[in-house]
């Protein structure tokens, strides 16, 4: 396996916004290729309840849906959709979701040490509440854009985040040659099959097309674990990562005991496929 799969994991306490000196030190470590394992919440219950409450006011969260919360310096919005309805609503984050607002303040403080002077805060927050499925599972980077539209990414553990499924990181250089092209010998770890219909497929049906990542197929042992009330933080451009199934566990276990996580991404240059319309984005950014 070799040292090329290795990276530094730094412990931090981000339950409060870091002061500028700490933020600069953490930002420098992230840029150097570390993953930060940070305590961000005293417990997951309050945040789960806030997000579920915000969803419940708009739709039944037991139905298939998506939710994205956009957070700027002075405003926030809640985008949501189900099979038959959707909306993009202003949200008073501090009043509706004070725990999430505090977490965003910590993310803003760290992002301020990372973002260019001419850029402004814009966070994309994607909750995955009490989900009994997570697939297809292959290595990827979060940003679909080049240059990356996302920089800093937080994977925030809430309910059972790493008991059955966990997240594994591989430094980008471990999969790529000096020319930045991915070595073909790793292709089986990346999505090759077409899964546009994955919501209609079972985990076994996806495996029949292409076997997903599990503990026994990781290219190197895991050195991180997603835990309740903690976040794994990294720079998207520096890593590939995947959700993986722990050895001896079954995805069916989540049906009786679902997991909850939240993904927080810092958007760069206010570009990206999931951004609201120009008018809505301008209102969000206070232009």
N, C-alpha and C positions, 0 to 999 in steps of 0.2 A: 504494500500500500504506500509506504514512504511518507516523508514529511510533507509532501505537497498537499495532502488532505488536511493538514493541521492548521489551526488558527487559534488565536487567543480568545478566551471567554472571560469577560470582566464583570464582576458583580457590582451593582449600584443600587441605591435607594432613591427612587424617583416618585415617592408618594407626595412629595412637594416639589415645585419647580427647582431645578438646580440653580445655584448662583452662577454668575457668568464664568468664573474661573473653572468650576466643575464642569459646566457645559462645554467649555472650550477643550478641556482635557478629554471628555468623553467623545466629542466630535473628532478630535485628532486620532483617538484610538479606532473609531469607526472607519475613518478614512484610511487608516493603516491596515484594515482588514480584520479587525476584531468583531466579535459579536458581544453585545452587552446583554447580560441577564439581570434584569432590573425588577425589584419589588415596586409595584405601582399601586396596589390596592391592599387594604387590610383584609379584605375578603371579597368574594365575587358577588354576593347576594344583591347588594344595593345596585350595582351596575346592571345586572341581569334584569332586575325589577324595573329599572328606569327604561331600559330599551324595550322590554316587553310592553310596558305601559304606553310608550310612545307609538309602538306598532298597533296596539290594541285599539287606540283611538281612531285608527284609520282603516284597519282590516283585521280579520281573524288571523293571528300569526300561526295558527295550526294549519292554514292553507299554504300552498306553494306561493312564495313571494320573494321579492328582493327588497332590501333597504340599503340606502347609502346616505350618510350624514356628511354634509360638506361644512367645514368650519373655516371661517376667515377671521381677520383680526377683530371685527366688530359685529359680525352677524354669522348666522348658521342657517342651513336649510336641511330639510328631510325629504329625500326622494324615495318613493316607494312604488311598488307595482305588484299586482296579482294577475291572474289569468284574464280578468275582466275589468280591471280598473287600475289607474295609476295617478300619481300626484307629485308635485314639487312644492312643498309648503315651508314658509319661514318657521323657525323654531327658536324660542327663547331658551337657549341651551342651559343657562344657569338655573332657570326656574324649572324647566322640564326634566333636566338630567344633570343635577349638580355634581354627581360623582364623575360623570363623563366630562363635564366642564373642567373639573380639577385635573383630570388626566390630560386633557387637551392643553391646559396651561403648562404642564410639565413637558409635553411634546413640543410646544411652541418655544419654550426656553432652550431646549436642546437644538431644535431646528434653527433657531436664530444664530447659533454658532456654526451652522452648516450652510445656510442659504446665502446666495450672493446678496450684496448690499442693495441691488436694484430689484430684488424679488420680494414678494409679500407672502405672508402665511396663507396657505391653503391646504387643508387636510381633507383626505377622503377616508371616511370611516365606514367599514363594512362589517356589520354584526352577523354572526352565525349562531343564532340562539337555539339551543336544544335540538340540534340536528342529529338525525340517526344515520346520516350517510355523508360520505366525503369521497368522491371519486369523479373522474379518473385521477390516479395518483402517479405522477411522473415528475422528474426534475424540470424546473422552469425558473424564470425570473418574473416578478410581478409586472413590470412595465412592458407593454406591447410596443412601445415607441423607442426609436433610436434617433437622436440621443434620448436617454431615459426620461420619461415624464414623471416617474417616481424616483425619489432619492432614498430617504430614510424610511424604513418599514418597521412597524411594531406588530408582532404577533402576540396578542394578549390572552393569557389563559384565564378561563373563568371556571366553568363546571367540567370536571373530568377531562381537561384538555390533552393530557399525555398518557392516560392509562391504557387506552386501546390504540388510538392513533396519536402520532407525535410528528414533529417536524425535524428534518435532517438537513444540514448545510454542507455544501462542498464549495471551496473557493473556486471562483471562475477559472483561474489558471490551471487547476487540476484537471479540468475537462478540455482545455483548449491548448493549442500549440502557440508558439511565439507570434504567429500570424493572426491570432485571435479566432481561428477556425476550430470548431469542436472536433476532437478526434473521433473517427467513425467507430472505434471500439466501444464507445459509451452510448451508441445510438439506442440500444435496447432499454436504457434507463430514461429515455425521452419519448414523448408521445409520437408514435409513428402511424397508428390507426386513426380512422375518422370517428370521432365521438360526438358529433353534433347532436345526436339523439340520446346523450347519456342519461338524461332525466327519465327516459323510458326504459332504461336498461338496469338490470340487477348488477351487483358487484361481480357475480360469477360470469355474467354475460360479457361484461367489459373484459374480465380476465381471459375469456375465450378468444377475444380479438387481439389483446396484447396484455401480457401479465404485468400487473401493477407492482409498485415498490412495496416491499415488506422487509422485515428485519433481516431475513436471510439473504436479501439481494442488495443491501446497502453496500456501496463500494468501500466504505470505511466505517469503523464503529462510531456510534453516536456519542458526542461529547456534550450535548445539551439535552435538556428536558423541559418541555413546556409545563408549567405548574400553575395552580390557581393563584390569582392575585399577582402574577409576575408576567413580564413581557420579555420576549427575545427581540432585540433590536439590531438591525444591520443596514448596510448600504446595498441597495438592490443591484447596482451594477457590478458589485464585487463577488456575488455569490449566486450559485444555483441552489435551489432548495426544493424539498418535496415533503408532502405528508406521507407517512408510511405506517403500515400495520405491524404492531409489535408481534414478536414470535409467540405462538401459542394462543393469540387472541383472535376473535372473529368479529367482523363488522356487525353481525347480528346482535352482539351484546349491546350495541348502542340503541337498538330499538326499545329495549327495556330501560335504558339509562343513558339518555342522549348527552352529547357534549355541547359546550358553549365556548366560543372564542370570539375575539374581535380583531380585525385587521385594520391598522391605522397606517396610512401612507401620506408622506409629504410630497405634494405636487410641485414640480419645478416649472417655472416659466408659464404657469397657468395654461398648460397644454395637456391633452389627454383625451381619449375616446369617451370617457364617462362624464365629461364636464357638462353642466347645464347650458342652456342657450346663452347667446351673448348678452341678452337683456337681463336674464336671471343671474348670470355670473357677475355682471356689472353691479347689480343691486347688492349681491353678496359681498363684493369687494369694496362697496361704498364709493364707486366711481361716480 
